[in-house]
């Protein structure tokens, strides 16, 4: 599985978005794969997974998370 860690987790390179604007990026590990439409909290910001895509030649997957409210 692309993005799967040998220890059983999944690794992501995320983009946290407010509309079309990227407000944060980073790396995230999860025990199980995330799915489009799933709610997720990164730090103190709550969002909805909008895309999960493989990254060519990378162990991580690209994760796009849309903020559910304006955190200012």
N, C-alpha and C positions, 0 to 999 in steps of 0.2 A: 504494500500500500504506500503510495506517495505521501510523504509527510509523517509516516509512522516512525516512532522511536523504537529501538530494540527493546526497551523496557515496557512497551505497551502504550505509550502516550502518543499524542499528535502535536507537532510543532507548527506554529503559524508566524508569519510576518504580517502584522495587522496595520490597517489604515482606519482611523477613527474619523468619521466625516460628519460635518454639519452642512447639509445640502450638498453642493459640489465641492465645498472647501475641506481639505484635509487638515484637521486640527491636532492630530497626534499620530505618531507611528511607533511601532515597537515590536517586541517579540513576545509570544504567548505560548505556553504549553498546556495541554489539556489531557486528561486521562482517556477521553473518548472524542471521536470526531464531532465537530460542530456542523449544524445543518442550516441552510438558508431559512430565514423566518424565526430562528431561535433567538430568545432574549439573552443578553450577555452583559455583565458588568465588568468594565476595565477600569481599575482604580475606583473612583467614585462616580464614573459616568456610565449610565445605562444606555444600551443600544440594541439594535436588531441586526442580526447577520444578514447582509444583502448579497454577498458572494463569497464563495470558497473556490479558489482556482489553484491548480498546480503551478509551480515555478520551475521552468525548464532547468535541469541540472542542479537543482537545490533540494535539500531535505525538507525544507519548510514549504507550507502552502500559503498563498496570499489570501488574507481574510479582510473583507470590507465590512465595517460595522457602521451603521447610520445611527447617530444620536436620536433618542426618542423625544428629547426636549432640549431647549436651549440652556446650556449650563453657563452661559455668559462668558 
